[in-house]
Amino acid sequence: MLREEKKSFFGKLSQRIGDALMARTAIDEDFLDELEEILITSDIGMDTTLKIVDTLRAEIQSNNMTKPSVIKIRLGKIIAGLINKQEAHRLCTKTPLVILMIGINGGGKTTSIGKLAYKLKKEGKSVLLAAADTFRAAAAEQLDIWAGRAGVNVIKHQEGADPSAVIYDAVQSAKARKIDVLICDTAGRLQNKKNLMDELHKMNKVISREFPEAARENLLVLDATTGKNAVSQVEEFGDAAEITGIILTKLDGTARGGIVVTIADAFDMPVKFIGVGEGIDDLKEFDPVEFAEGIFNE
């Protein structure tokens, strides 16, 4: 993440914490109560907030910390410890690789597919897309547009076709062409949760049966502006597929981004990429340490 981007994302939160620190003559329970409120209103969940504040309280007491700058740095390190999942933040580098992209409609899933395809192609990998969201009107056409921008091909059927049939054809094409990475779009909403789970299960089954040698990633795309609603999406889609990582979209100057901390802590789940703009190259690899520093150490 670029330094100027970090400031636009997290400067407001950093400033609020800095103001709270500088306004007090003593680092006491009143400050910790104010910090708790700041974190919760920044989309960090209650349980995770309490864990952060309790850890900070213990460190303040044991180390007799009084300097605002030191406390702010310690906050960054505590957050980094909660969200840092080590190598799990990196996308699998093995090929062939099949990526199942999961998420609700409107969350930036198709856009993220195009950006990820572009990124992988720039790295020298061959990429193929599968338009397996056959239920949403014009989903395949939207994917076509992004495929054109990324310079990759798309396997698609008619609207309303069986999504697993699209996956089957895409797998066969990927194998025949010796494609490095197959990225599969999926439906964001069906008639009910059971339909969604059944479809994702069928697609996973087809991939496992037809392409057992392929490495796998199931990436859940979340909109940062939805805040705590993202937690319920992790729970629901986690029931339907084994999620290996998160792509957090729309993380611009208006998104609070604290939901990253809650998801990483509550679900032990790595964020792999963040979407920081509308351009095709605006998908950045997530760095947990830099993320935490961007919030607390400016």
Backbone torsions as a table, in degrees:
resi	resn	phi	psi	omega
1	MET	NA	137.4	-178.3
2	LEU	-76.4	150.9	-176.5
3	ARG	-59.8	-43.5	-178.3
4	GLU	-67.2	-30.4	177.4
5	GLU	-67.2	-42.1	-179.5
6	LYS	-57.3	-41.7	-177.7
7	LYS	-63.4	-41.5	-178.6
8	SER	-68.9	-32.9	-179.6
9	PHE	-72.5	-50.8	-163.6
10	PHE	-119.2	2.4	-177.8
11	GLY	-59.2	-37.4	-177.7
12	LYS	-64.5	-44.3	178.8
13	LEU	-65.9	-43.7	178.2
14	SER	-59.0	-42.0	-179.3
15	GLN	-66.7	-39.5	179.6
16	ARG	-62.3	-42.7	179.1
17	ILE	-67.9	-42.3	177.9
18	GLY	-60.9	-42.9	178.8
19	ASP	-62.9	-40.7	179.9
20	ALA	-63.9	-38.3	179.3
21	LEU	-69.6	-46.3	-173.9
22	MET	-71.6	-22.6	-177.2
23	ALA	-79.3	-6.6	-174.6
24	ARG	-113.8	142.7	176.6
25	THR	-86.3	-17.1	178.8
26	ALA	-139.4	144.5	175.7
27	ILE	-89.7	97.7	-172.9
28	ASP	-127.7	-169.0	-178.8
29	GLU	-64.5	-31.0	177.4
30	ASP	-62.4	-41.6	176.9
31	PHE	-63.2	-44.5	-178.9
32	LEU	-64.3	-35.3	175.5
33	ASP	-64.8	-40.9	179.0
34	GLU	-67.2	-40.4	177.4
35	LEU	-61.2	-41.8	178.4
36	GLU	-58.3	-43.5	179.5
37	GLU	-65.3	-41.3	179.5
38	ILE	-60.9	-45.3	-178.5
39	LEU	-65.6	-42.8	-179.0
40	ILE	-64.8	-40.9	179.8
41	THR	-76.2	-2.8	174.6
42	SER	-103.1	20.5	175.5
43	ASP	74.0	18.7	170.4
44	ILE	-91.5	125.2	-173.4
45	GLY	-62.5	162.0	-176.4
46	MET	-59.2	-50.3	-177.3
47	ASP	-60.7	-43.4	-179.9
48	THR	-68.4	-40.0	177.3
49	THR	-59.5	-46.3	-179.9
50	LEU	-62.3	-37.2	177.6
51	LYS	-63.3	-42.9	179.5
52	ILE	-64.5	-49.1	-176.4
53	VAL	-65.9	-41.4	178.8
54	ASP	-63.2	-40.6	178.3
55	THR	-64.5	-43.9	179.1
56	LEU	-63.5	-43.2	179.7
57	ARG	-57.2	-45.7	-179.4
58	ALA	-62.8	-39.9	-179.4
59	GLU	-70.3	-38.0	177.6
60	ILE	-60.9	-43.8	-177.8
61	GLN	-70.3	-43.6	-176.0
62	SER	-73.7	-28.8	-177.3
63	ASN	-108.1	1.9	179.6
64	ASN	52.8	47.5	-178.4
65	MET	-76.9	133.0	178.9
66	THR	-131.5	-21.5	-177.2
67	LYS	-76.9	126.5	178.8
68	PRO	-55.7	-40.1	-178.0
69	SER	-64.1	-38.5	179.5
70	VAL	-68.2	-41.2	-179.3
71	ILE	-65.5	-39.0	178.8
72	LYS	-64.2	-41.2	177.6
73	ILE	-63.7	-41.4	179.3
74	ARG	-63.6	-36.9	176.0
75	LEU	-59.0	-44.8	178.7
76	GLY	-59.9	-40.6	-179.0
77	LYS	-70.7	-36.3	177.5
78	ILE	-64.3	-45.4	178.4
79	ILE	-62.6	-45.9	-179.9
80	ALA	-58.5	-38.3	178.9
81	GLY	-64.9	-33.5	179.9
82	LEU	-74.2	-36.7	-172.2
83	ILE	-98.1	-11.7	-175.7
84	ASN	-79.0	110.9	179.5
85	LYS	-106.6	22.9	175.5
86	GLN	56.6	-129.0	-174.5
87	GLU	-69.2	-15.0	-179.6
88	ALA	-63.8	-18.3	178.5
89	HIS	-72.4	-19.2	-177.3
90	ARG	-88.0	139.4	174.9
91	LEU	-65.6	142.5	179.1
92	CYS	-54.4	133.3	-178.0
93	THR	-98.7	-4.4	179.9
94	LYS	-72.6	147.1	175.0
95	THR	-131.1	150.1	-3.6
96	PRO	-67.5	150.2	-178.8
97	LEU	-127.8	133.6	173.7
98	VAL	-112.2	124.3	178.9
99	ILE	-111.4	120.0	174.0
100	LEU	-96.4	118.2	-179.0
101	MET	-97.0	124.4	-172.4
102	ILE	-123.8	146.9	176.0
103	GLY	158.3	163.6	-177.6
104	ILE	-74.0	160.3	175.5
105	ASN	-63.3	137.9	177.8
106	GLY	88.6	-0.9	-177.5
107	GLY	-87.9	-5.8	179.7
108	GLY	100.2	19.3	-175.5
109	LYS	-65.6	-51.5	-177.8
110	THR	-64.0	-41.2	176.9
111	THR	-60.0	-43.3	-179.9
112	SER	-65.1	-35.0	177.1
113	ILE	-61.3	-46.9	178.9
114	GLY	-61.0	-43.6	-180.0
115	LYS	-66.2	-40.9	179.9
116	LEU	-67.4	-39.9	177.4
117	ALA	-60.6	-43.1	179.3
118	TYR	-63.1	-44.0	-179.3
119	LYS	-62.2	-46.2	-178.8
120	LEU	-66.2	-38.3	179.2
121	LYS	-66.1	-38.5	176.8
122	LYS	-62.4	-27.8	178.7
123	GLU	-80.9	-0.4	176.2
124	GLY	96.7	8.8	-179.6
125	LYS	-93.0	147.6	171.7
126	SER	-85.3	137.0	-172.5
127	VAL	-131.5	139.9	175.4
128	LEU	-130.9	140.8	178.7
129	LEU	-108.4	148.7	175.6
130	ALA	-120.8	121.1	-177.9
131	ALA	-88.4	73.3	-175.3
132	ALA	-91.9	5.2	168.4
133	ASP	-89.7	85.8	-175.8
134	THR	-95.4	2.9	-176.0
135	PHE	-97.0	-31.5	-178.8
136	ARG	-84.9	130.4	-179.2
137	ALA	-58.7	131.8	175.5
138	ALA	68.5	13.2	179.8
139	ALA	-63.0	-43.6	-179.4
140	ALA	-65.0	-37.8	179.3
141	GLU	-65.5	-40.3	177.9
142	GLN	-63.6	-41.8	178.5
143	LEU	-64.9	-36.6	177.3
144	ASP	-58.1	-42.1	-179.1
145	ILE	-62.1	-46.3	-179.5
146	TRP	-69.0	-33.8	176.9
147	ALA	-63.1	-39.5	177.3
148	GLY	-62.5	-41.3	178.7
149	ARG	-65.4	-37.1	-178.2
150	ALA	-82.9	-16.1	-179.5
151	GLY	76.9	37.9	179.3
152	VAL	-128.6	167.3	-178.7
153	ASN	-97.2	161.3	-179.0
154	VAL	-128.2	136.6	169.5
155	ILE	-99.2	125.1	-177.1
156	LYS	-146.0	157.2	174.0
157	HIS	-118.9	-174.6	177.1
158	GLN	-71.2	156.3	177.0
159	GLU	-58.1	134.7	-179.9
160	GLY	90.0	-1.4	179.6
161	ALA	-69.9	166.6	178.5
162	ASP	-69.3	118.9	-178.8
163	PRO	-58.7	-35.6	-179.5
164	SER	-67.5	-28.5	176.1
165	ALA	-68.6	-37.3	175.8
166	VAL	-63.3	-44.7	179.2
167	ILE	-60.8	-43.5	179.9
168	TYR	-57.9	-50.6	-178.7
169	ASP	-64.2	-38.4	179.9
170	ALA	-65.4	-40.2	178.2
171	VAL	-63.4	-45.0	179.8
172	GLN	-62.6	-40.1	178.8
173	SER	-66.8	-42.4	179.6
174	ALA	-62.2	-40.8	179.6
175	LYS	-67.4	-43.8	-178.1
176	ALA	-64.9	-37.1	-178.0
177	ARG	-89.8	-3.1	-176.2
178	LYS	56.6	47.6	179.7
179	ILE	-71.6	140.3	179.1
180	ASP	-73.7	-46.6	-174.5
181	VAL	-133.6	125.2	173.2
182	LEU	-107.0	121.2	179.2
183	ILE	-110.2	123.9	-173.5
184	CYS	-110.4	120.4	171.2
185	ASP	-75.8	148.7	179.1
186	THR	-136.5	164.2	-179.3
187	ALA	-66.9	140.3	177.5
188	GLY	-92.3	-17.1	179.8
189	ARG	-157.5	133.6	172.5
190	LEU	-123.0	-165.5	-174.9
191	GLN	-61.3	-38.3	178.5
192	ASN	-156.6	175.5	-176.1
193	LYS	-61.1	-37.4	-179.3
194	LYS	-63.2	-41.6	177.6
195	ASN	-59.9	-43.9	-179.1
196	LEU	-62.4	-46.6	-179.6
197	MET	-63.8	-40.8	180.0
198	ASP	-62.9	-43.2	-178.7
199	GLU	-65.6	-43.9	179.3
200	LEU	-65.1	-37.9	177.3
201	HIS	-62.8	-43.3	179.5
202	LYS	-62.7	-42.7	-179.4
203	MET	-65.4	-42.3	177.1
204	ASN	-61.7	-39.4	179.8
205	LYS	-64.4	-42.2	178.9
206	VAL	-62.8	-45.2	-179.4
207	ILE	-62.4	-45.6	-179.0
208	SER	-63.5	-37.9	-178.4
209	ARG	-75.6	-43.5	-173.0
210	GLU	-90.2	-19.2	-174.8
211	PHE	-140.1	54.6	-173.9
212	PRO	-64.1	-23.0	-178.1
213	GLU	-80.2	-10.3	-176.5
214	ALA	-79.2	141.5	169.3
215	ALA	-72.5	160.5	-173.2
216	ARG	-132.1	145.5	168.7
217	GLU	-139.8	132.5	171.5
218	ASN	-114.5	104.6	-173.8
219	LEU	-104.0	126.4	178.0
220	LEU	-95.1	123.9	-179.5
221	VAL	-94.6	122.6	-178.7
222	LEU	-122.2	140.6	177.1
223	ASP	-87.9	118.1	-177.0
224	ALA	-60.8	-26.5	-176.3
225	THR	-76.3	-10.6	179.4
226	THR	-80.9	-10.2	175.4
227	GLY	60.2	-131.0	-173.1
228	LYS	-67.8	-15.8	174.3
229	ASN	-62.0	-23.1	178.9
230	ALA	-63.1	-29.2	-179.6
231	VAL	-63.2	-44.0	179.4
232	SER	-66.3	-30.5	177.0
233	GLN	-68.0	-38.8	176.1
234	VAL	-60.9	-42.5	-179.4
235	GLU	-64.8	-46.9	-176.1
236	GLU	-67.9	-49.1	-178.5
237	PHE	-72.5	-26.3	175.5
238	GLY	-64.8	-28.2	175.4
239	ASP	-72.6	-26.4	-175.4
240	ALA	-92.6	-24.2	-178.0
241	ALA	-154.5	153.3	177.2
242	GLU	-80.7	98.4	-175.6
243	ILE	-74.3	130.4	-179.8
244	THR	-102.0	-11.0	179.8
245	GLY	179.7	170.1	-176.4
246	ILE	-116.4	141.1	163.5
247	ILE	-111.5	119.2	-179.3
248	LEU	-99.8	117.2	-175.4
249	THR	-101.4	167.8	174.4
250	LYS	57.5	35.6	179.2
251	LEU	-89.0	72.4	-178.6
252	ASP	-108.7	-160.0	-175.4
253	GLY	-64.7	-18.0	-177.4
254	THR	-97.4	-15.3	-178.4
255	ALA	-85.5	138.3	-176.5
256	ARG	-81.9	-32.9	170.5
257	GLY	77.8	-8.6	-178.9
258	GLY	-64.5	-17.6	179.8
259	ILE	-61.5	-24.9	175.7
260	VAL	-55.4	-43.3	-176.4
261	VAL	-66.3	-43.8	-179.6
262	THR	-62.8	-46.6	-177.6
263	ILE	-64.7	-44.9	179.9
264	ALA	-62.0	-39.3	-177.4
265	ASP	-78.3	-49.0	-173.3
266	ALA	-72.6	-33.5	-175.0
267	PHE	-112.5	-0.2	-177.0
268	ASP	51.4	47.4	-172.3
269	MET	-119.9	131.6	-178.9
270	PRO	-82.1	141.0	166.4
271	VAL	-85.9	125.9	-177.3
272	LYS	-98.1	-37.0	-179.1
273	PHE	-140.9	155.4	171.5
274	ILE	-127.2	138.8	175.4
275	GLY	-93.2	122.9	-172.0
276	VAL	-117.8	11.6	-179.7
277	GLY	175.3	-176.0	-175.7
278	GLU	-90.7	-15.0	-176.8
279	GLY	-71.3	157.8	-176.5
280	ILE	-67.8	-20.6	178.2
281	ASP	-101.2	15.9	-178.0
282	ASP	-94.9	41.9	171.9
283	LEU	-120.7	115.1	-173.6
284	LYS	-111.5	144.2	172.5
285	GLU	-65.9	138.5	-177.1
286	PHE	-81.7	130.5	176.6
287	ASP	-117.1	106.8	-174.8
288	PRO	-62.4	-37.1	-179.3
289	VAL	-68.1	-45.2	179.7
290	GLU	-66.2	-36.0	176.4
291	PHE	-58.3	-50.3	-179.1
292	ALA	-63.5	-41.4	178.4
293	GLU	-64.1	-35.7	179.4
294	GLY	-64.0	-31.4	178.7
295	ILE	-79.0	-46.1	-164.0
296	PHE	-111.1	-18.3	-168.5
297	ASN	-112.7	14.3	-178.9
298	GLU	-67.4	NA	NA
